Amino acid sequence: MSAMKIKKGDTVTVIAGKDKGKEGKVLAVNVKDNTVLVENVNMVTKHTKPSAANQNGGIITKEAPLHISNVMLMADGKATRVGFKMDGDKKVRVAKATGKVID
């Protein structure tokens, strides 16, 4: 399995779909399904039954996963592709637009 180019905590922009152009922080990455959960992007309504955690139940809005191909990493205020390079004996992510090391 190859390394994921987007990680939890990264700032990304949506490049396709109904929320195209929106930016947000990655809350979770699902490697198995190649999906990401982005803060305040791809909001869906969910009808919930009353439970111990939610006494009233009702309609809640929450983020739904996006396919990882529909988001692009933001580096220095602009969207960029991500590459990898060896920095000594450590593999690091590199922004293709600027050539800078991301992490």
Secondary structure, DSSP 4 states (H G I P E B T S, - for coil): -PPPSS-TT-EEEE-SSTTTT-EEEEEEEETTTTEEEETTSSEEEEEE---SS-SS-EEEEEE--EEGGGEEEEETTEEE-EEEEEETTEEEEEETTT--B--
